Amino acid sequence: MLAALETKTGSNVEAVDKSKKRSKRKLFISYRGLIMRLVENQVTDPDLKLGLFYFGCIRENAAAIDNPDMQTLIPDMTEAQVVHARLWQALDQAEKEERVAWRRAEHPSSFDQLNDLLRKNNFRTVESPNGPFYGVSTYPTVKDIVERANQTLEVIF
């Protein structure tokens, strides 16, 4: 079934095929960035349901409701609990489906772990531009190389 949206511009009628405007799957590489976007309603439930997750923090820090990012971004504990529950419901499912990689405590984020996650989810792996690890300051570079290799994936930080 063709889902078309008609928009009128003067006497012209333009049909836009909605099926061609599919959103890209998301790869979330910043826990703090994801929390911020959840608070601002910039991340949808389908984004979470289909997304890949590889944060710069370790699992234990992200799992704690009183982690510094949560406290800073959502000072209201009731709202923090709602956001945390929504995120962890998605992360629990993503773990079952191998859509999450957790950074090891002894290392920063690594291209090896990122590539394992990409490979498990049928995305192309990427070459590390400057060594095996990356951090917050190089998120824009990670975004660029992952998105160039995978046109159907959007990197969010």
Phi, psi and omega in degrees: 000129180276120178265109183241145178243126179260131175238136182259129175234099185064236179266358181272141173241125183245128177264130179243121181282110181296330183295339179277353182254037179294140179280155180281153171292153184252143169242112181266118183248002179226117177298313180300316179297321179292317178302314180301316181289329175294317179297322182273007181055039178261359178238130182266165175299318175298327175301316180290321183294328183252352188290160172254149185225124172211093186273166175280352179255165178274163185302316183300321178292317181293326184287337184284124180297333182261025179293155185303322180296316180296316181296321181289314185278332182225081182296333179284115186297325179295314178295320179300319180295321179295312180296315181299316179296318179298314181295315184287334172297316179293318181292322177300315178294318180297324177297318179297329183262010180058040176256010179233139168234131179257133178297141176283141183299329184276357182222153169290180177303139183236150176291332177298311179294319178300314180294325175299316179297314179299314182299315181299336183250021174063035173250159178287141176281168183232156176271140177284125182284331187215054179103176188281345186242161175213163180220189185306319183294340180253011177305319178300323178292317178300314178305311183299311185288325178292316181291327176294323180282335186224092185292345179261012182238132177248126180268128183243129174222000000 
